[in-house]
Amino acid sequence: MKLNKTYLLLTILILSIEVLIAINLKTGFIRHTFGDFLATVLLFCFFKSFVKTNSIKLGVFVLVFSFIIECIQLLKILDLLDIKNRLVRIILGTSFQTSDLVAYTLGIITIVIIDVKIFKI
């Protein structure tokens, strides 16, 4: 496994942006929709930092993973399992939104296009 420094730096940058959004914005498009868009880009960059793989396959994996997390929210699995850990609830989320699925999809489409056309990695 070879570390991809470009994607590691992107991961750190996007994570920093996500934290700033979470701390400074409590409502609105940037907090809810753009934050979800960035979440899939963050996951893609994180995995791409450590695994050399086809960008489209990785994009599909991250998108499916994101959709599964959203289904966990829809089914209220954390409540059913009586999971009260605040960090787990923040990371996995607790409220289902169909708009999140659109944001995830657009995030993956964007990062895969950037990866294939610009980075060519």
TIMARFI-168791 format. One line per 8 residues: their letters; for each residue x, y, z of C-alpha. Coordinates in nm, 3 decimals, padded with zeros to 5 digits. Layout:
A) X/Y/Z  ... $
// end
This chain:
MKLNKTYL) 00.000/00.000/00.000  00.147/00.334/-00.108  00.028/00.656/00.049  -00.113/00.908/-00.199  -00.011/01.243/-00.049  -00.236/01.447/-00.279  -00.547/01.269/-00.159  -00.430/01.269/00.201 $
LLTILILS) -00.391/01.648/00.187  -00.735/01.678/00.025  -00.878/01.460/00.302  -00.730/01.684/00.571  -00.847/02.001/00.392  -01.203/01.875/00.342  -01.222/01.743/00.698  -01.113/02.087/00.822 $
IEVLIAIN) -01.383/02.253/00.611  -01.644/02.007/00.742  -01.544/02.082/01.102  -01.560/02.458/01.040  -01.905/02.421/00.886  -02.024/02.210/01.180  -01.891/02.456/01.437  -01.999/02.780/01.271 $
LKTGFIRH) -02.321/02.699/01.087  -02.625/02.544/01.251  -02.875/02.569/00.965  -02.895/02.638/00.596  -02.786/02.501/00.262  -02.413/02.496/00.336  -02.458/02.310/00.668  -02.706/02.050/00.549 $
TFGDFLAT) -02.670/02.001/00.174  -02.316/02.114/00.093  -02.190/01.937/00.406  -02.337/01.609/00.278  -02.191/01.675/-00.067  -01.848/01.721/00.094  -01.891/01.412/00.315  -01.883/01.178/00.016 $
VLLFCFFK) -01.593/01.368/-00.137  -01.413/01.334/00.197  -01.470/00.958/00.210  -01.356/00.916/-00.150  -01.036/01.114/-00.085  -00.970/00.926/00.239  -00.990/00.585/00.071  -00.797/00.709/-00.232 $
SFVKTNSI) -00.518/00.816/00.006  -00.449/00.454/00.097  -00.585/00.236/-00.183  -00.494/00.254/-00.549  -00.814/00.156/-00.724  -01.041/00.242/-01.013  -01.208/00.577/-00.941  -01.550/00.471/-01.068 $
KLGVFVLV) -01.549/00.154/-00.856  -01.441/00.352/-00.550  -01.708/00.613/-00.624  -01.977/00.345/-00.641  -01.850/00.191/-00.315  -01.856/00.527/-00.133  -02.199/00.610/-00.272  -02.344/00.274/-00.165 $
FSFIIECI) -02.182/00.317/00.178  -02.335/00.665/00.210  -02.678/00.536/00.107  -02.652/00.258/00.369  -02.577/00.517/00.637  -02.882/00.714/00.524  -03.095/00.396/00.544  -02.968/00.346/00.900 $
QLLKILDL) -03.104/00.693/00.971  -03.436/00.616/00.801  -03.480/00.296/01.001  -03.367/00.468/01.323  -03.126/00.183/01.393  -02.934/00.383/01.654  -03.253/00.431/01.855  -03.353/00.066/01.813 $
LDIKNRLV) -03.010/-00.042/01.939  -03.031/00.220/02.217  -02.700/00.376/02.109  -02.663/00.704/02.295  -02.294/00.775/02.228  -02.286/01.134/02.104  -01.990/01.085/01.869  -02.149/00.782/01.703 $
RIILGTSF) -02.476/00.974/01.661  -02.292/01.272/01.508  -02.090/01.056/01.268  -02.380/00.837/01.154  -02.650/01.100/01.182  -03.001/01.059/01.311  -03.236/01.211/01.054  -03.315/01.080/00.708 $
QTSDLVAY) -03.345/01.329/00.422  -03.396/01.235/00.058  -03.204/01.550/-00.035  -02.898/01.392/00.131  -02.909/01.112/-00.126  -02.897/01.372/-00.404  -02.609/01.555/-00.234  -02.415/01.228/-00.195 $
TLGIITIV) -02.470/01.140/-00.559  -02.361/01.483/-00.683  -02.055/01.471/-00.457  -01.944/01.137/-00.598  -02.009/01.241/-00.958  -01.803/01.556/-00.900  -01.503/01.388/-00.737  -01.494/01.100/-00.987 $
IIDVKIFK) -01.495/01.346/-01.278  -01.221/01.553/-01.112  -01.021/01.239/-01.039  -01.050/01.096/-01.389  -01.020/01.419/-01.590  -00.790/01.638/-01.382  -00.582/01.425/-01.145  -00.566/01.125/-01.379 $
I) -00.463/00.917/-01.081 $
// end
